Amino acid sequence: MAKTVSVDTSKFGKGLFSKRPFRPGDVIFTFTGKKINFLDTIRLGEIESYPIQIEKDLYLHPDEPYCFINHSCDPNCGINDNLELVAIKNIQTGEELFFDYSTSMLERHWEMDCLCNTSKCRKVIKDFDFLPHETRIKYISLNIVQPFIKQSLNDSCG
């Protein structure tokens, strides 16, 4: 079990919660898990699969407890280029940790209903390139967008 987080009941079922305070830029933990391809994510199914897309056709199936991190359209964390979960806001002890799933997805067909109910809720979570422009710029400036997505954006811009 990670020293910085714990699993507890969340409005989404289970969630990851901070065991101590963090400031923006602090590394909370590094994701570990098995690397799998897209077909493997389909075989695992929705119930058993919590993949984080890390390349065009490569996913990380996070180990416990990391697989219990939930989505928010107004996240307090993000995943950097080293697969580290970093704080992007001040986080208090006992606070649930969230990242925006769109910062690690670029499949062109993926979406899910959002239940975060924040003031910034988009209602449907889709790939990174469906985010509002200002949100994409913010996430890129915070360095919480997976490298393959940034490369794809560079390739499509020139």
Summary of the structure (lengths in Angstrom):
residues: 158
radius of gyration: 14.8
end to end distance: 44.0
largest distance: 45.8
contacts: 440
relative contact order: 0.18
helix: 25%
strand: 31%
